[in-house]
Amino acid sequence: MPCTSCLHPTCKHSPAQQGVLACPECSVGMLVLDPVAAPKWRLDCSRCSFLIYLPKDLHSAKVSKERCQECSSKLLDIEWLKGKSPLPGGVTSFCGCLSCDELLTGLCEVKHGKTFVKRGGGGRGRGRGRGRRGRGRGRGRARDKNFDPRMSFRDF
């Protein structure tokens, strides 16, 4: 089970700690900050394949304990690398709401990830092997009495 689906309230990677806002795509899941995606920070939905990539050249991204006054989602604390900040005046740190702050939403990129389909494999008669033993060495190709070598591409 991945850390982003852990429901333990004291785990620092659980959706209770890293969850930012409700997913706008499926409205059932929650957008969770992925702590392992470090250079390419992103928010993943806990139910569907909806992704939000945070801006490039970030040094760190953290979920703040403060909430937005307009939509009550958690705020994001973002720090850019020195000299790579798109903010006016070269400010490297920013705290804002992902759904209400126009500056932050303009810098983010929305995508859909790959959906993983569970493959059937342990069923009866399917999968590798199929329960047979080896077929032996065989007896060679039986030549048909009506076989004409000029009509084949065998030794072409």
C-alpha positions as CSV (number, residue, x, y, z in Angstrom):
1,M,0.0,0.0,0.0
2,P,1.5,3.4,-1.0
3,C,2.0,6.0,1.7
4,T,-0.5,8.4,0.0
5,S,-3.3,5.9,0.6
6,C,-2.4,5.3,4.3
7,L,-5.2,6.4,6.6
8,H,-3.2,6.5,9.8
9,P,-3.6,10.0,11.3
10,T,-0.1,10.3,12.7
11,C,1.7,9.3,9.5
12,K,3.3,12.4,7.8
13,H,2.6,11.0,4.3
14,S,-1.1,10.2,4.9
15,P,-3.9,12.2,3.1
16,A,-4.8,13.6,6.5
17,Q,-1.5,15.4,6.6
18,Q,-0.7,15.9,2.9
19,G,-4.2,16.4,1.5
20,V,-4.8,19.8,0.0
21,L,-8.3,20.0,-1.5
22,A,-11.0,17.8,-3.0
23,C,-10.4,16.5,-6.5
24,P,-12.3,18.6,-9.1
25,E,-12.4,15.6,-11.5
26,C,-14.0,12.8,-9.5
27,S,-15.2,14.8,-6.4
28,V,-14.7,11.7,-4.3
29,G,-10.9,11.7,-3.9
30,M,-8.5,14.2,-2.4
31,L,-5.5,15.9,-4.1
32,V,-2.5,14.8,-2.0
33,L,1.0,16.3,-2.3
34,D,3.3,13.5,-3.4
35,P,6.4,13.7,-1.2
36,V,8.5,11.3,-3.3
37,A,8.2,13.3,-6.6
38,A,10.7,15.8,-5.3
39,P,12.2,17.6,-8.4
40,K,8.9,17.5,-10.2
41,W,6.5,18.2,-7.4
42,R,2.9,17.2,-8.0
43,L,-0.5,16.6,-6.4
44,D,-2.2,13.2,-7.0
45,C,-5.8,12.3,-6.6
46,S,-6.3,9.5,-4.1
47,R,-9.1,7.9,-6.3
48,C,-8.6,8.8,-10.0
49,S,-5.8,9.6,-12.3
50,F,-6.0,13.4,-12.0
51,L,-2.6,15.1,-11.5
52,I,-1.5,18.7,-11.0
53,Y,2.1,19.4,-11.6
54,L,3.5,22.3,-9.5
55,P,5.8,24.9,-11.2
56,K,9.3,24.0,-12.3
57,D,12.4,24.9,-10.4
58,L,10.9,24.4,-7.0
59,H,13.2,23.8,-4.0
60,S,10.5,22.5,-1.7
61,A,6.7,22.3,-1.5
62,K,4.8,21.7,1.8
63,V,1.2,21.6,2.9
64,S,0.5,24.4,5.4
65,K,-1.6,23.9,8.5
66,E,-3.5,27.1,7.6
67,R,-6.6,27.0,5.5
68,C,-8.0,29.3,2.8
69,Q,-10.6,31.7,4.0
70,E,-12.6,31.4,0.7
71,C,-12.7,27.7,0.0
72,S,-11.3,26.1,3.2
73,S,-8.7,24.1,1.4
74,K,-5.2,23.8,2.8
75,L,-2.6,26.3,1.6
76,L,0.7,25.3,-0.1
77,D,4.1,26.7,1.1
78,I,6.3,26.8,-2.0
79,E,10.0,27.8,-2.3
80,W,11.8,28.3,-5.6
81,L,15.5,27.8,-6.2
82,K,17.5,31.0,-6.0
83,G,17.4,33.0,-9.2
84,K,14.6,30.9,-10.8
85,S,11.5,32.5,-9.1
86,P,8.8,33.8,-11.5
87,L,7.5,36.1,-8.7
88,P,8.1,39.8,-8.9
89,G,11.2,41.1,-7.1
90,G,12.8,37.7,-7.1
91,V,11.0,36.5,-4.0
92,T,11.6,32.8,-3.5
93,S,8.9,31.8,-1.0
94,F,5.1,31.8,-1.6
95,C,2.1,30.6,0.3
96,G,-1.2,30.4,-1.4
97,C,-4.4,28.4,-2.2
98,L,-4.3,26.2,-5.3
99,S,-7.9,26.8,-6.3
100,C,-8.3,30.5,-5.4
101,D,-4.9,32.1,-6.1
102,E,-4.7,33.0,-9.8
103,L,-0.9,33.3,-9.7
104,L,-0.4,29.8,-8.4
105,T,-3.0,28.2,-10.7
106,G,-1.5,29.9,-13.7
107,L,1.9,28.3,-13.0
108,C,0.6,24.8,-12.5
109,E,-0.1,22.2,-15.2
110,V,-3.1,19.8,-15.1
111,K,-2.7,16.3,-16.5
112,H,-4.2,12.8,-16.3
113,G,-1.9,10.0,-15.3
114,K,-1.9,6.4,-16.6
115,T,-4.6,4.2,-15.3
116,F,-3.5,0.8,-14.3
117,V,-5.7,-2.2,-15.2
118,K,-5.3,-5.3,-13.1
119,R,-4.4,-8.2,-15.4
120,G,-6.0,-11.6,-14.9
121,G,-3.4,-14.1,-14.1
122,G,-4.1,-16.7,-11.5
123,G,-7.2,-18.1,-13.0
124,R,-7.7,-21.6,-14.2
125,G,-6.3,-22.3,-17.6
126,R,-4.7,-18.9,-18.0
127,G,-1.3,-17.6,-17.5
128,R,2.1,-19.2,-17.9
129,G,2.6,-22.9,-18.2
130,R,-1.0,-24.0,-18.4
131,G,-0.2,-27.1,-16.4
132,R,1.3,-29.2,-19.3
133,R,4.7,-30.8,-19.3
134,G,7.1,-30.5,-22.1
135,R,6.2,-31.8,-25.5
136,G,9.4,-33.7,-26.1
137,R,11.8,-33.3,-29.0
138,G,9.3,-34.1,-31.7
139,R,9.6,-36.3,-34.7
140,G,10.6,-33.8,-37.4
141,R,8.4,-32.5,-40.1
142,A,6.3,-35.1,-41.9
143,R,6.5,-34.7,-45.6
144,D,3.3,-34.9,-47.4
145,K,3.4,-37.0,-50.6
146,N,1.9,-34.1,-52.5
147,F,4.6,-31.7,-51.3
148,D,6.3,-29.7,-54.1
149,P,9.6,-28.0,-53.0
150,R,9.3,-25.5,-55.9
151,M,6.1,-24.1,-54.4
152,S,7.6,-23.1,-51.1
153,F,10.0,-20.4,-49.9
154,R,11.9,-22.8,-47.5
155,D,15.4,-22.6,-49.0
156,F,15.0,-19.2,-50.7
